[in-house]
Amino acid sequence: MNYRNLFDKLAIKILFDEPMSKHTTFAIGGIADVFAVPSAENELLQLSNVAKQYNLPIVFLGNGSNVLVNDKGIRGLVVSMKGLEEIVVRNTTITAGAGVLLGKIANVAADNELTGLEFAAGIPGTVGGAVYMNAGAYDGQIGDIIKSVRVLQENGKIVTVTLDNLKFGYRHSILQDKKEIVVSASFDLKKDNRDNIKQKMLDFQQRRRDRQPLNYSSAGSIFKRPVGYYAAALIDECGLKGLTVGKAMVSDKHAGFIVNTGGATANDVLILIKQIQDIVFEKKGVRLETEIVVLGGKE
Ligand SMILES: Cc1cc2nc3c(=O)[nH]c(=O)nc-3n(C[C@H](O)[C@H](O)[C@H](O)COP(=O)(O)OP(=O)(O)OC[C@H]3O[C@@H](n4cnc5c(N)ncnc54)[C@H](O)[C@@H]3O)c2cc1C
């Protein structure tokens, strides 16, 4: 299909045949047929309408920090939400567009003497991806501080959903089941002293630098935490640090991370994931489930 004609009339940033390795923290992934970056809600709606009208598959992407894009790439339309970057602070509530990076919103909160987002400062995702995944670290998770979320529903309508209806669980929100897209989110924070907040953020970030292989491309923890265990500890106890397939390797700093040592393919990562799952199950009797989302891959 000649996709170019479908998007001719839209005044939206659109790229064709875009390598997804440029848009994922793993630096892995084949080509997306169409890659669009809307900068406002109405542009998002226009894209969703074109996709509906021409029956184009559509995938939404934040900062690409929790995804593995297949080597065959993504057919149809990828919508990067990173252009939705408005931030509004009102009393103790911050409302941010889906594309705002967590580091940015955590700093805005600190500058406004608002506590609650410190845990998120070092997570390299967007507000939208973090709400969708209920991202969390140390003493917090997104679901604990959400007031409401504006979502784009499958029927093309944008509505506000309040906390009670989002059904947050461990790395889970109802948006995953309903296939709803975060357009913006409002966070309910509390007043505190700016220096305390900044110090807490710095401490968390130092802990990350000490424990995580941040000098390599990765998608963070590959596996969810199994009930009663830590995935990284299980993998380490099985002696799998340094296990390599092609250019994908189990980090020797943090066994929960698979790192791209340079030019890894999605296939390398998928084979390595399967090897880790099989060995951990054989030796420990625990089935590791992936936390990362695999996108694309069909012809
Ligand atoms: C070094 C490193 C450290 C990390 N540490 C942590 C951590 O401590 N805790 C943690 O929870 N995670 C961590 N992660 C994983 C990741 O950063 C989080 O899951 C983050 O919330 C993902 O956000 P994103 O914008 O990058 O989402 P993406 O990776 O772009 O997308 C993830 C999923 O969310 C969907 N999505 C994206 N945007 C939207 C939207 N607006 N509406 C609906 N769906 C959307 C995508 O379709 C995809 O299914 C880490 C990753 C890295 C690389």
The ligand as an SDF file (V2000), in Angstrom:
LIG
                    3D

 53 58  0  0  0  0  0  0  0  0999 V2000
   17.5140    1.6240   32.2660 C   0  0  0  0  0  0  0  0  0  0  0  0
   16.0510    1.3690   32.4970 C   0  0  0  0  0  0  0  0  0  0  0  0
   15.5330    1.3780   33.7800 C   0  0  0  0  0  0  0  0  0  0  0  0
   14.1800    1.1460   34.0070 C   0  0  0  0  0  0  0  0  0  0  0  0
   13.7090    1.1710   35.2870 N   0  0  0  0  0  0  0  0  0  0  0  0
   12.3990    0.9570   35.5100 C   0  0  0  0  0  0  0  0  0  0  0  0
   11.8900    0.9760   36.8570 C   0  0  0  0  0  0  0  0  0  0  0  0
   12.6010    1.2270   37.8230 O   0  0  0  0  0  0  0  0  0  0  0  0
   10.5630    0.7230   37.0320 N   0  0  0  0  0  0  0  0  0  0  0  0
    9.7230    0.4770   35.9770 C   0  0  0  0  0  0  0  0  0  0  0  0
    8.5200    0.2730   36.1940 O   0  0  0  0  0  0  0  0  0  0  0  0
   10.1740    0.4490   34.7080 N   0  0  0  0  0  0  0  0  0  0  0  0
   11.4950    0.6830   34.4550 C   0  0  0  0  0  0  0  0  0  0  0  0
   11.9550    0.6450   33.1690 N   0  0  0  0  0  0  0  0  0  0  0  0
   11.0250    0.3220   32.0690 C   0  0  0  0  0  0  0  0  0  0  0  0
   10.3240    1.5440   31.4260 C   0  0  0  0  0  0  0  0  0  0  0  0
   11.1250    2.7090   31.5510 O   0  0  0  0  0  0  0  0  0  0  0  0
    8.9490    1.7990   32.0350 C   0  0  0  0  0  0  0  0  0  0  0  0
    8.0870    0.6950   31.8840 O   0  0  0  0  0  0  0  0  0  0  0  0
    8.2790    3.0220   31.3930 C   0  0  0  0  0  0  0  0  0  0  0  0
    7.1410    3.3520   32.1170 O   0  0  0  0  0  0  0  0  0  0  0  0
    7.8840    2.8050   29.9480 C   0  0  0  0  0  0  0  0  0  0  0  0
    7.5130    4.0510   29.4000 O   0  0  0  0  0  0  0  0  0  0  0  0
    7.7460    4.3890   27.8660 P   0  0  0  0  0  0  0  0  0  0  0  0
    7.1940    5.7360   27.6200 O   0  0  0  0  0  0  0  0  0  0  0  0
    9.1670    4.2080   27.4820 O   0  0  0  0  0  0  0  0  0  0  0  0
    6.8380    3.2820   27.2010 O   0  0  0  0  0  0  0  0  0  0  0  0
    7.1460    2.4570   25.8700 P   0  0  0  0  0  0  0  0  0  0  0  0
    8.3030    1.5590   26.1020 O   0  0  0  0  0  0  0  0  0  0  0  0
    7.2220    3.3780   24.7140 O   0  0  0  0  0  0  0  0  0  0  0  0
    5.8250    1.5870   25.7760 O   0  0  0  0  0  0  0  0  0  0  0  0
    5.5510    0.5590   26.7160 C   0  0  0  0  0  0  0  0  0  0  0  0
    4.1200    0.0850   26.4920 C   0  0  0  0  0  0  0  0  0  0  0  0
    3.2540    1.1560   26.7940 O   0  0  0  0  0  0  0  0  0  0  0  0
    2.4520    1.4770   25.6430 C   0  0  0  0  0  0  0  0  0  0  0  0
    2.3090    2.9280   25.6290 N   0  0  0  0  0  0  0  0  0  0  0  0
    3.2710    3.8770   25.4910 C   0  0  0  0  0  0  0  0  0  0  0  0
    2.7270    5.1070   25.5610 N   0  0  0  0  0  0  0  0  0  0  0  0
    1.3980    4.9160   25.7480 C   0  0  0  0  0  0  0  0  0  0  0  0
    0.2880    5.7930   25.9030 C   0  0  0  0  0  0  0  0  0  0  0  0
    0.4130    7.1250   25.8680 N   0  0  0  0  0  0  0  0  0  0  0  0
   -0.9400    5.2450   26.1060 N   0  0  0  0  0  0  0  0  0  0  0  0
   -1.1040    3.8970   26.1480 C   0  0  0  0  0  0  0  0  0  0  0  0
   -0.1010    3.0340   25.9780 N   0  0  0  0  0  0  0  0  0  0  0  0
    1.1390    3.5340   25.7930 C   0  0  0  0  0  0  0  0  0  0  0  0
    3.2110    0.9460   24.4390 C   0  0  0  0  0  0  0  0  0  0  0  0
    2.3320    0.6410   23.3610 O   0  0  0  0  0  0  0  0  0  0  0  0
    3.8440   -0.3110   25.0380 C   0  0  0  0  0  0  0  0  0  0  0  0
    2.8980   -1.3510   25.0420 O   0  0  0  0  0  0  0  0  0  0  0  0
   13.3160    0.8870   32.9180 C   0  0  0  0  0  0  0  0  0  0  0  0
   13.8280    0.9010   31.6110 C   0  0  0  0  0  0  0  0  0  0  0  0
   15.1720    1.1370   31.3930 C   0  0  0  0  0  0  0  0  0  0  0  0
   15.7000    1.1640   29.9910 C   0  0  0  0  0  0  0  0  0  0  0  0
  1  2  1  0
  2  3  1  0
  2 52  2  0
  3  4  2  0
  4  5  1  0
  4 50  1  0
  5  6  2  0
  6  7  1  0
  6 13  1  0
  7  8  2  0
  7  9  1  0
  9 10  1  0
 10 11  2  0
 10 12  1  0
 12 13  2  0
 13 14  1  0
 14 15  1  0
 14 50  1  0
 15 16  1  0
 16 17  1  0
 16 18  1  0
 18 19  1  0
 18 20  1  0
 20 21  1  0
 20 22  1  0
 22 23  1  0
 23 24  1  0
 24 25  2  0
 24 26  1  0
 24 27  1  0
 27 28  1  0
 28 29  2  0
 28 30  1  0
 28 31  1  0
 31 32  1  0
 32 33  1  0
 33 34  1  0
 33 48  1  0
 34 35  1  0
 35 36  1  0
 35 46  1  0
 36 37  1  0
 36 45  1  0
 37 38  2  0
 38 39  1  0
 39 40  1  0
 39 45  2  0
 40 41  1  0
 40 42  2  0
 42 43  1  0
 43 44  2  0
 44 45  1  0
 46 47  1  0
 46 48  1  0
 48 49  1  0
 50 51  2  0
 51 52  1  0
 52 53  1  0
M  END
$$$$
